[in-house]
Amino acid sequence: MSRRKGKLPELPSRWTPREYQKPLMQYLEYGGLRADVAAHRRWGKDEVALHWTATQIVQRAGVYWHLLPEASQGRKAIWDAVNPHTGRRRIDEAFPPEIRERTRDSEMAIHFRNGAVWQVAGSDNYNSLVGSPPVGVVFSEWALAKPDAWDFIRPILAENGGWALFLWTPRGRNHATRAFEARERDPEWFTQRAPATTTDVFTPEQLEKERAQLVAELGSREEGEARFASEYLVDFDAAAPGAYYAVLLGEAEKAGRIGRVPHDPALKVDTAWDLGIDDYTAIWFFQQVGREVRAIDYFETQGQGLAAVVREAIAARPYAYGTHHLPHDVMVRELGTGRSRLETLASLGLTGVSAGQATDPEERVNAARLMIPVTWFDAERCALGLERMRAYRKRWNRATRSYAGPLHDQASHGADAFGEFALHRRGAPASRQTRRVGGGPLSWMG
């Protein structure tokens, strides 16, 4: 541990890591710069991060960030959090007043006597934080954060020799699990996967009680077991709480329907889109043989215009296309140009567009649920799309402690595109209109 003599208190301040936390602390103390820890609830992830950061602040003046997915979560989980065993705020335990210059509650920031600054913030607004670049960053609840934050911060830390610590509990198979599995094979990274059965935080009796309470609270054995497996057993493949498709996709994998699904040149390729301008655009590529559906490819991008999407997703693939299924908002006219996106696609040479109508999200979800059991997925080319489908989940209403419709996040776009095709395949002539689009004048086709 780092020690400071004289007027400065010893750091960590009156804290010793638990046995199962020591491998992480030892790695960091010996100069490790990249650590990724997937651990069960109550493992003490943020506690370790706070005390480690304190030891680094007195050794190197700089900016340090403790990032939660949203700033409001940071205030509750870190800034205002109280240690139930001592009755003291956790930040006061980690950062004694002797090393502080001033504390700014409105900014959730502490300024230290040596010029260092530590701040709690939301990783959703990482690029809006002002001041000097960070030299140490904690990504707490990483599975719920935007992965773009690490893409932004990584080159900064690489340049200044800073460190990064990722702390999380699984929420389905997403960017966090994918990154962890890659980092396990990287000698520059420390990784630790810690289910509750490997620590002494809970007795077996307490774990069984937690399992039973989750089942009772969620009103579903399937939901309760999934959340227990995720949050206590650190099961990367457990369905995310409230997930729509994770169980069905798990069954598809067990049945061998997620694997190698080659493109058949003798068959047309149909696409299904979810459009985004400042958001994500997602496109699935399908082929059909009788009742069987083959998901052979997936494309996703963010912040690109239609011209780039058509060029990179459609023109760049050697497929013979059938129908491009787009959502109803393709008919919306842009205020700046007065043209609809449908007309823009026509000017770009996209033909065979089927424009849907607005539908209830649950109708799209039900159609997708019916289609997944007859769908084969290419595991490699559809990897990101499958990740989005597994992560697509219901929105949790904290006030009513119940689920309330689909959650709109980065997973929803790929899931909505899949559902768009499922709606078409199910056949709903009363709720859809089809417009064939060519390079010339538009014409209705019944």
ChimeraX attribute file (.defattr): number of C-alpha atoms within 10 A of each C-alpha:
attribute: neighborCount
match mode: 1-to-1
recipient: residues
	/A:1	13
	/A:2	13
	/A:3	13
	/A:4	13
	/A:5	8
	/A:6	6
	/A:7	8
	/A:8	13
	/A:9	16
	/A:10	16
	/A:11	23
	/A:12	24
	/A:13	16
	/A:14	10
	/A:15	13
	/A:16	13
	/A:17	15
	/A:18	15
	/A:19	9
	/A:20	15
	/A:21	17
	/A:22	13
	/A:23	15
	/A:24	19
	/A:25	19
	/A:26	12
	/A:27	15
	/A:28	18
	/A:29	15
	/A:30	9
	/A:31	9
	/A:32	17
	/A:33	19
	/A:34	17
	/A:35	22
	/A:36	23
	/A:37	20
	/A:38	27
	/A:39	24
	/A:40	27
	/A:41	18
	/A:42	13
	/A:43	22
	/A:44	15
	/A:45	21
	/A:46	20
	/A:47	19
	/A:48	21
	/A:49	20
	/A:50	19
	/A:51	23
	/A:52	19
	/A:53	22
	/A:54	22
	/A:55	21
	/A:56	19
	/A:57	23
	/A:58	20
	/A:59	13
	/A:60	13
	/A:61	15
	/A:62	20
	/A:63	19
	/A:64	27
	/A:65	24
	/A:66	23
	/A:67	27
	/A:68	24
	/A:69	22
	/A:70	19
	/A:71	17
	/A:72	14
	/A:73	16
	/A:74	22
	/A:75	19
	/A:76	11
	/A:77	15
	/A:78	23
	/A:79	21
	/A:80	16
	/A:81	16
	/A:82	17
	/A:83	14
	/A:84	9
	/A:85	6
	/A:86	9
	/A:87	9
	/A:88	13
	/A:89	15
	/A:90	21
	/A:91	19
	/A:92	15
	/A:93	20
	/A:94	22
	/A:95	23
	/A:96	16
	/A:97	14
	/A:98	11
	/A:99	17
	/A:100	16
	/A:101	14
	/A:102	13
	/A:103	15
	/A:104	10
	/A:105	11
	/A:106	7
	/A:107	11
	/A:108	17
	/A:109	18
	/A:110	19
	/A:111	17
	/A:112	21
	/A:113	14
	/A:114	15
	/A:115	14
	/A:116	19
	/A:117	23
	/A:118	23
	/A:119	19
	/A:120	23
	/A:121	25
	/A:122	24
	/A:123	29
	/A:124	17
	/A:125	14
	/A:126	19
	/A:127	11
	/A:128	9
	/A:129	13
	/A:130	7
	/A:131	8
	/A:132	10
	/A:133	16
	/A:134	19
	/A:135	23
	/A:136	24
	/A:137	24
	/A:138	23
	/A:139	24
	/A:140	26
	/A:141	23
	/A:142	27
	/A:143	22
	/A:144	18
	/A:145	21
	/A:146	20
	/A:147	16
	/A:148	12
	/A:149	18
	/A:150	18
	/A:151	10
	/A:152	12
	/A:153	18
	/A:154	14
	/A:155	12
	/A:156	15
	/A:157	18
	/A:158	12
	/A:159	9
	/A:160	12
	/A:161	11
	/A:162	20
	/A:163	20
	/A:164	22
	/A:165	21
	/A:166	23
	/A:167	23
	/A:168	25
	/A:169	29
	/A:170	28
	/A:171	28
	/A:172	28
	/A:173	22
	/A:174	23
	/A:175	19
	/A:176	25
	/A:177	21
	/A:178	12
	/A:179	12
	/A:180	21
	/A:181	11
	/A:182	10
	/A:183	17
	/A:184	14
	/A:185	11
	/A:186	11
	/A:187	8
	/A:188	12
	/A:189	17
	/A:190	21
	/A:191	21
	/A:192	18
	/A:193	16
	/A:194	21
	/A:195	20
	/A:196	20
	/A:197	15
	/A:198	12
	/A:199	15
	/A:200	12
	/A:201	17
	/A:202	16
	/A:203	12
	/A:204	12
	/A:205	9
	/A:206	11
	/A:207	17
	/A:208	13
	/A:209	12
	/A:210	16
	/A:211	19
	/A:212	15
	/A:213	14
	/A:214	19
	/A:215	19
	/A:216	13
	/A:217	13
	/A:218	18
	/A:219	12
	/A:220	12
	/A:221	15
	/A:222	14
	/A:223	21
	/A:224	22
	/A:225	19
	/A:226	28
	/A:227	26
	/A:228	24
	/A:229	21
	/A:230	25
	/A:231	25
	/A:232	24
	/A:233	23
	/A:234	25
	/A:235	25
	/A:236	20
	/A:237	19
	/A:238	25
	/A:239	30
	/A:240	27
	/A:241	26
	/A:242	24
	/A:243	22
	/A:244	22
	/A:245	22
	/A:246	26
	/A:247	17
	/A:248	16
	/A:249	22
	/A:250	17
	/A:251	14
	/A:252	19
	/A:253	15
	/A:254	10
	/A:255	11
	/A:256	12
	/A:257	21
	/A:258	22
	/A:259	15
	/A:260	14
	/A:261	18
	/A:262	13
	/A:263	19
	/A:264	14
	/A:265	11
	/A:266	9
	/A:267	15
	/A:268	16
	/A:269	23
	/A:270	21
	/A:271	26
	/A:272	27
	/A:273	26
	/A:274	25
	/A:275	25
	/A:276	17
	/A:277	12
	/A:278	10
	/A:279	14
	/A:280	19
	/A:281	23
	/A:282	26
	/A:283	28
	/A:284	27
	/A:285	24
	/A:286	25
	/A:287	23
	/A:288	16
	/A:289	8
	/A:290	5
	/A:291	10
	/A:292	12
	/A:293	19
	/A:294	22
	/A:295	26
	/A:296	22
	/A:297	25
	/A:298	23
	/A:299	19
	/A:300	17
	/A:301	17
	/A:302	15
	/A:303	13
	/A:304	14
	/A:305	14
	/A:306	17
	/A:307	14
	/A:308	13
	/A:309	21
	/A:310	15
	/A:311	12
	/A:312	13
	/A:313	18
	/A:314	19
	/A:315	13
	/A:316	10
	/A:317	11
	/A:318	9
	/A:319	17
	/A:320	13
	/A:321	19
	/A:322	16
	/A:323	16
	/A:324	23
	/A:325	24
	/A:326	24
	/A:327	21
	/A:328	19
	/A:329	17
	/A:330	21
	/A:331	16
	/A:332	13
	/A:333	15
	/A:334	10
	/A:335	8
	/A:336	6
	/A:337	8
	/A:338	10
	/A:339	13
	/A:340	16
	/A:341	17
	/A:342	23
	/A:343	22
	/A:344	16
	/A:345	19
	/A:346	20
	/A:347	16
	/A:348	15
	/A:349	16
	/A:350	20
	/A:351	18
	/A:352	18
	/A:353	23
	/A:354	23
	/A:355	20
	/A:356	24
	/A:357	15
	/A:358	11
	/A:359	14
	/A:360	7
	/A:361	13
	/A:362	12
	/A:363	14
	/A:364	20
	/A:365	21
	/A:366	14
	/A:367	21
	/A:368	24
	/A:369	17
	/A:370	15
	/A:371	20
	/A:372	20
	/A:373	16
	/A:374	13
	/A:375	19
	/A:376	23
	/A:377	27
	/A:378	20
	/A:379	19
	/A:380	16
	/A:381	18
	/A:382	21
	/A:383	15
	/A:384	19
	/A:385	27
	/A:386	25
	/A:387	19
	/A:388	25
	/A:389	24
	/A:390	27
	/A:391	27
	/A:392	29
	/A:393	26
	/A:394	18
	/A:395	17
	/A:396	16
	/A:397	11
	/A:398	8
	/A:399	6
	/A:400	8
	/A:401	10
	/A:402	15
	/A:403	16
	/A:404	12
	/A:405	14
	/A:406	18
	/A:407	16
	/A:408	12
	/A:409	15
	/A:410	16
	/A:411	22
	/A:412	20
	/A:413	25
	/A:414	29
	/A:415	29
	/A:416	25
	/A:417	26
	/A:418	30
	/A:419	27
	/A:420	27
	/A:421	27
	/A:422	23
	/A:423	24
	/A:424	18
	/A:425	15
	/A:426	12
	/A:427	12
	/A:428	11
	/A:429	11
	/A:430	7
	/A:431	12
	/A:432	18
	/A:433	15
	/A:434	19
	/A:435	18
	/A:436	18
	/A:437	23
	/A:438	18
	/A:439	13
	/A:440	10
	/A:441	9
	/A:442	13
	/A:443	11
	/A:444	9
	/A:445	10
	/A:446	8
